[in-house]
Amino acid sequence: MDSISNYLRAVLYGSRNDRPRALWRGLVPFLVMLGLTFVGMTVYVSVVGSVVRAWDLPFTRSHDLFVVGLIALGSFGAAFRLAKRIDRREYVEYGLENSCSWWTDLVGGLLIGFGMAAIPSIVGVALGYGEVTEVFRAAAGTGVVVLGAFSLFGLLVNVVGEELLFRSVMLQNFAEGMATRSYPTTGAVTVALVGSSVVFGLYHIVFQGGGGYEGRSLALVISSALFGLVWGIAYMGTGKIALPLGMHLGYNVTNGLVLSIPPMAADATLPTLVVVGAIEEWFWESYALVALRTIVVLGLLFTWLLAVHGRVRIVEDIADPGTTGRASPKATDTAGSAGDDD
């Protein structure tokens, strides 16, 4: 029995006893979130949602986003509390702080996210692939302000939860795990970036798919993983969550409440400022739009990093098992320290 116990401890903790291996620190909170979200969504869809809809109330997608936001608040909140407990980190080590530079990055990220969603759509209209069919579409049912607030709440909670869990927790722990195996900082963070982005893409096909041409399909996995790479690069380049959080939120809000583009524009139920109709449907339903969004956001991101942070860099603290804070992150393009954490 002692040998089995020792084996399990080695698998879970490695050579240290203060916290689990980096792999488990990155995956276990995600799995907890996944389980809680599944239970919450199942109860809502099969029990609460069916009962309430039987009352014939004017439900729209905004109400669903609000409920999804409540479920996400519970599932992501519990997962992050667990992550912090087994990680033994301070909040600043997750890239959270109250400083002028942090809030500047958040605002900059919102603008970049807006550009990521808006610029490719403008290009599509300019090239004749679509046309503006409506300016300000008010959804049916509850008032526009209420629907907008419901939608914004759902989007905000999901984005904050995803960025904390996939970037601050998963990417950082994966990077630490690779660094303890003598990977240089660049290699450790790059492998962690790819791994966390793949998980991010797969997560979306489970809980976020079902709409538009992407549906619950490989296209959704690819686009979500690509965008996860972009959010991760923003996190790698600053060591803080503000920039990727702003980019992710700006993109989602623009696509949800500012722009409605094909193929979802025809049956959009959210209040929207600009509705675009398709002339050439292939553009709006192809990887061309995904590629254009990726190119645009990377160009805007690198421009921001160069203009505001002075260079495109990898913050070495992300892969440093001995990190004690992010108040003054160091940057490097070469090697990070290795330990016996994993």
C-alpha positions as CSV (number, residue, x, y, z in Angstrom):
1,M,0.0,0.0,0.0
2,D,2.9,2.4,0.8
3,S,4.3,1.8,-2.7
4,I,0.9,2.7,-4.3
5,S,0.6,5.7,-2.1
6,N,4.1,6.9,-3.0
7,Y,3.3,6.3,-6.7
8,L,0.1,8.4,-6.5
9,R,1.9,11.1,-4.6
10,A,4.6,11.2,-7.2
11,V,2.1,11.4,-10.0
12,L,0.1,14.2,-8.3
13,Y,2.9,16.1,-6.6
14,G,6.2,15.2,-8.1
15,S,9.1,15.9,-5.8
16,R,7.4,18.7,-4.0
17,N,4.7,18.5,-1.3
18,D,3.4,22.1,-1.2
19,R,1.2,22.0,-4.4
20,P,0.3,19.5,-7.2
21,R,2.2,19.2,-10.5
22,A,1.7,22.0,-13.0
23,L,-0.3,19.7,-15.3
24,W,-3.0,19.2,-12.6
25,R,-2.9,22.8,-11.5
26,G,-3.8,23.7,-15.1
27,L,-6.3,21.0,-15.9
28,V,-8.2,20.3,-12.7
29,P,-9.8,23.8,-12.4
30,F,-10.8,23.5,-16.0
31,L,-12.4,20.1,-15.5
32,V,-14.3,21.4,-12.4
33,M,-15.6,24.3,-14.4
34,L,-16.6,22.0,-17.2
35,G,-18.5,19.7,-14.8
36,L,-20.3,22.6,-13.0
37,T,-21.2,24.2,-16.3
38,F,-22.6,21.0,-17.7
39,V,-24.8,20.5,-14.6
40,G,-25.9,24.1,-14.6
41,M,-26.7,24.1,-18.4
42,T,-28.5,20.7,-18.1
43,V,-30.7,21.9,-15.3
44,Y,-31.5,25.2,-17.1
45,V,-32.3,23.7,-20.5
46,S,-34.1,20.6,-19.4
47,V,-35.9,21.9,-16.3
48,V,-35.9,25.6,-15.7
49,G,-35.9,26.7,-19.3
50,S,-38.7,24.4,-20.4
51,V,-40.9,25.4,-17.5
52,V,-40.4,29.2,-17.9
53,R,-40.9,29.0,-21.7
54,A,-44.2,27.2,-21.1
55,W,-45.4,30.5,-19.6
56,D,-45.0,32.1,-23.1
57,L,-42.8,34.9,-21.9
58,P,-40.9,37.0,-24.5
59,F,-37.6,35.2,-24.2
60,T,-34.8,36.0,-26.6
61,R,-31.1,35.1,-26.8
62,S,-30.4,38.0,-24.3
63,H,-32.2,36.2,-21.5
64,D,-30.3,33.0,-22.3
65,L,-27.0,35.0,-22.2
66,F,-28.0,36.3,-18.8
67,V,-28.7,32.9,-17.4
68,V,-25.5,31.5,-19.0
69,G,-23.7,34.3,-17.3
70,L,-25.1,33.3,-13.9
71,I,-24.1,29.7,-14.5
72,A,-20.6,30.9,-15.7
73,L,-20.3,33.1,-12.6
74,G,-20.7,30.1,-10.4
75,S,-18.7,27.6,-12.4
76,F,-15.8,29.9,-13.2
77,G,-15.8,31.4,-9.8
78,A,-15.6,27.9,-8.1
79,A,-12.9,26.8,-10.5
80,F,-10.8,30.0,-10.0
81,R,-11.0,29.6,-6.2
82,L,-9.8,26.0,-6.5
83,A,-7.0,27.1,-8.8
84,K,-5.9,29.8,-6.3
85,R,-6.0,27.3,-3.5
86,I,-3.8,24.6,-5.2
87,D,-1.6,27.2,-6.9
88,R,-0.8,29.1,-3.7
89,R,-0.5,32.4,-5.7
90,E,-1.4,36.0,-5.0
91,Y,-3.9,37.7,-7.3
92,V,-1.1,39.8,-8.8
93,E,0.5,36.5,-10.0
94,Y,-2.6,35.9,-12.2
95,G,-2.0,39.2,-14.0
96,L,-4.5,41.1,-11.9
97,E,-3.7,44.5,-10.5
98,N,-5.0,48.1,-10.1
99,S,-2.6,50.4,-11.9
100,C,-2.6,53.0,-14.7
101,S,-0.8,50.7,-17.1
102,W,-3.2,47.8,-16.4
103,W,-6.3,49.9,-17.1
104,T,-4.6,51.4,-20.2
105,D,-4.0,47.9,-21.6
106,L,-7.7,47.0,-20.8
107,V,-8.9,50.0,-22.8
108,G,-6.4,49.4,-25.6
109,G,-7.6,45.8,-25.7
110,L,-11.2,46.8,-26.1
111,L,-10.3,49.0,-29.1
112,I,-8.2,46.1,-30.6
113,G,-11.1,43.7,-30.1
114,F,-13.5,46.2,-31.8
115,G,-11.1,46.5,-34.7
116,M,-10.8,42.7,-35.0
117,A,-14.5,42.4,-35.4
118,A,-15.3,45.6,-37.3
119,I,-12.4,45.9,-39.9
120,P,-12.9,42.6,-41.7
121,S,-16.7,43.2,-41.8
122,I,-16.0,46.7,-43.3
123,V,-13.7,45.1,-45.9
124,G,-16.3,42.5,-46.8
125,V,-18.9,45.3,-47.4
126,A,-16.4,47.4,-49.3
127,L,-15.5,44.5,-51.6
128,G,-19.2,43.9,-52.4
129,Y,-19.6,40.7,-50.4
130,G,-22.3,42.3,-48.2
131,E,-24.3,45.4,-47.6
132,V,-25.7,47.3,-44.6
133,T,-29.4,46.4,-44.4
134,E,-30.3,48.0,-41.0
135,V,-29.0,50.6,-38.7
136,F,-30.1,49.9,-35.1
137,R,-32.2,46.8,-34.9
138,A,-34.2,46.6,-31.6
139,A,-34.9,43.1,-30.6
140,A,-38.5,42.0,-29.8
141,G,-39.7,41.4,-26.2
142,T,-38.2,43.2,-23.2
143,G,-36.8,46.7,-23.7
144,V,-33.6,47.3,-25.5
145,V,-31.8,48.6,-22.4
146,V,-32.7,45.5,-20.4
147,L,-31.7,43.1,-23.2
148,G,-28.5,45.0,-23.7
149,A,-27.7,44.8,-20.0
150,F,-28.5,41.0,-19.9
151,S,-26.3,40.4,-22.9
152,L,-23.4,42.5,-21.6
153,F,-23.5,40.7,-18.2
154,G,-23.4,37.3,-19.9
155,L,-20.6,38.3,-22.2
156,L,-18.6,40.0,-19.4
157,V,-18.8,37.0,-17.0
158,N,-17.8,34.5,-19.6
159,V,-14.9,36.5,-21.0
160,V,-13.5,37.2,-17.5
161,G,-13.9,33.6,-16.5
162,E,-12.3,32.2,-19.7
163,E,-9.3,34.6,-19.6
164,L,-8.6,33.8,-15.9
165,L,-8.9,30.1,-16.4
166,F,-7.3,29.6,-19.8
167,R,-4.6,32.2,-19.7
168,S,-3.8,33.1,-16.1
169,V,-4.2,29.6,-14.7
170,M,-3.8,27.1,-17.6
171,L,-1.2,28.8,-19.8
172,Q,0.9,29.9,-16.8
173,N,0.9,26.5,-15.2
174,F,1.6,24.6,-18.4
175,A,4.5,27.0,-19.0
176,E,5.9,26.4,-15.5
177,G,5.6,22.6,-16.1
178,M,7.6,22.9,-19.3
179,A,10.2,25.2,-17.7
180,T,11.0,22.7,-14.9
181,R,11.9,20.2,-17.7
182,S,14.7,22.5,-18.8
183,Y,12.8,24.1,-21.7
184,P,14.0,27.7,-22.4
185,T,11.4,30.3,-21.5
186,T,10.4,30.8,-25.2
187,G,9.9,27.1,-25.8
188,A,8.1,26.5,-22.5
189,V,5.6,29.4,-23.0
190,T,5.1,28.5,-26.7
191,V,4.2,24.9,-25.9
192,A,1.9,26.1,-23.1
193,L,0.3,28.6,-25.5
194,V,-0.5,25.9,-28.1
195,G,-1.7,23.4,-25.5
196,S,-4.0,25.9,-23.7
197,S,-5.4,27.2,-27.0
198,V,-6.2,23.7,-28.2
199,V,-8.1,23.0,-25.0
200,F,-9.8,26.4,-25.4
201,G,-11.0,25.4,-28.9
202,L,-12.3,22.1,-27.8
203,Y,-14.1,23.7,-24.9
204,H,-16.1,25.9,-27.3
205,I,-17.4,23.0,-29.3
206,V,-18.9,21.5,-26.1
207,F,-20.6,24.6,-24.6
208,Q,-20.4,27.5,-27.1
209,G,-21.3,26.0,-30.5
210,G,-24.6,25.7,-32.3
211,G,-24.9,29.0,-34.2
212,G,-24.0,30.1,-37.7
213,Y,-21.9,28.2,-40.2
214,E,-19.5,27.1,-37.5
215,G,-22.1,25.2,-35.5
216,R,-20.7,22.5,-33.4
217,S,-18.0,21.7,-35.9
218,L,-14.3,21.6,-36.7
219,A,-14.6,25.2,-37.9
220,L,-15.6,26.4,-34.4
221,V,-12.6,24.5,-32.8
222,I,-10.2,26.0,-35.3
223,S,-11.4,29.6,-35.0
224,S,-11.7,29.4,-31.2
225,A,-8.2,27.9,-31.0
226,L,-6.8,30.6,-33.3
227,F,-8.3,33.4,-31.3
228,G,-7.1,31.6,-28.1
229,L,-3.6,31.8,-29.5
230,V,-4.1,35.6,-30.0
231,W,-5.4,36.2,-26.5
232,G,-2.5,34.0,-25.2
233,I,0.1,36.1,-27.2
234,A,-1.3,39.2,-25.6
235,Y,-0.9,37.6,-22.2
236,M,2.6,36.4,-23.0
237,G,3.6,39.9,-24.1
238,T,2.5,41.7,-21.0
239,G,2.4,39.1,-18.2
240,K,-1.0,40.6,-17.2
241,I,-4.6,39.7,-18.1
242,A,-5.7,43.2,-19.0
243,L,-4.8,43.3,-22.7
244,P,-6.2,39.8,-23.6
245,L,-9.3,40.5,-21.4
246,G,-10.0,43.7,-23.3
247,M,-9.4,42.2,-26.7
248,H,-11.6,39.2,-26.0
249,L,-14.4,41.3,-24.5
250,G,-14.2,44.0,-27.3
251,Y,-14.4,41.3,-30.0
252,N,-17.4,39.5,-28.4
253,V,-19.3,42.7,-27.6
254,T,-18.8,44.1,-31.1
255,N,-20.0,40.8,-32.7
256,G,-22.9,40.5,-30.2
257,L,-24.2,44.0,-29.8
258,V,-22.6,46.4,-32.3
259,L,-22.5,44.3,-35.5
260,S,-24.7,41.5,-36.8
261,I,-23.2,39.8,-39.8
262,P,-24.2,36.9,-42.0
263,P,-25.2,34.1,-41.6
264,M,-26.6,35.0,-38.1
265,A,-27.9,38.5,-39.1
266,A,-31.1,37.2,-40.6
267,D,-32.4,35.8,-37.3
268,A,-30.5,38.0,-34.8
269,T,-32.5,38.5,-31.6
270,L,-30.1,40.9,-29.8
271,P,-30.3,44.7,-30.1
272,T,-27.7,45.6,-32.8
273,L,-26.4,48.9,-34.1
274,V,-25.5,47.7,-37.6
275,V,-26.9,44.7,-39.5
276,V,-25.1,43.4,-42.6
277,G,-26.8,41.3,-45.2
278,A,-24.9,38.8,-47.4
279,I,-24.4,39.4,-51.2
280,E,-21.7,36.7,-51.5
281,E,-22.4,34.2,-48.7
282,W,-19.2,32.3,-49.2
283,F,-17.1,35.1,-47.7
284,W,-19.1,35.2,-44.5
285,E,-19.2,31.4,-44.1
286,S,-15.5,30.6,-45.0
287,Y,-12.2,30.5,-43.3
288,A,-11.3,33.7,-45.3
289,L,-13.1,35.8,-42.7
290,V,-11.4,33.9,-39.8
291,A,-8.0,34.4,-41.4
292,L,-8.7,38.1,-42.0
293,R,-9.7,38.6,-38.4
294,T,-6.6,36.9,-37.2
295,I,-4.3,39.0,-39.5
296,V,-6.0,42.2,-38.4
297,V,-5.9,41.5,-34.7
298,L,-2.2,40.4,-34.8
299,G,-1.3,43.6,-36.6
300,L,-3.2,45.7,-34.1
301,L,-1.8,43.7,-31.1
302,F,1.9,44.0,-32.2
303,T,1.4,47.7,-33.0
304,W,0.1,48.2,-29.4
305,L,2.9,46.2,-27.8
306,L,5.5,48.2,-29.7
307,A,3.9,51.6,-29.2
308,V,2.9,51.2,-25.5
309,H,5.3,48.5,-24.1
310,G,8.3,49.3,-26.3
311,R,8.8,45.8,-27.8
312,V,7.2,42.4,-28.5
313,R,8.4,40.2,-25.8
314,I,7.7,37.1,-23.6
315,V,7.5,37.9,-19.9
316,E,9.7,35.4,-18.2
317,D,7.7,35.3,-15.0
318,I,5.0,33.3,-16.8
319,A,7.3,30.3,-16.9
320,D,9.1,30.9,-13.6
321,P,8.0,28.5,-10.8
322,G,9.5,30.8,-8.3
323,T,7.6,33.9,-9.3
324,T,6.3,36.0,-6.4
325,G,4.5,38.7,-8.2
326,R,4.0,40.6,-11.5
327,A,4.4,44.2,-10.3
328,S,7.6,44.6,-12.3
329,P,7.8,41.7,-14.8
330,K,11.1,41.0,-16.6
331,A,11.2,40.1,-20.2
332,T,13.4,37.7,-22.2
333,D,13.6,35.9,-25.4
334,T,16.0,33.2,-24.2
335,A,16.1,31.0,-21.1
336,G,13.9,30.8,-17.9
337,S,14.7,29.1,-14.7
338,A,14.0,25.4,-14.0
339,G,13.0,23.8,-10.7
340,D,11.9,20.6,-9.3
341,D,8.2,21.6,-9.2
342,D,7.2,18.9,-11.7
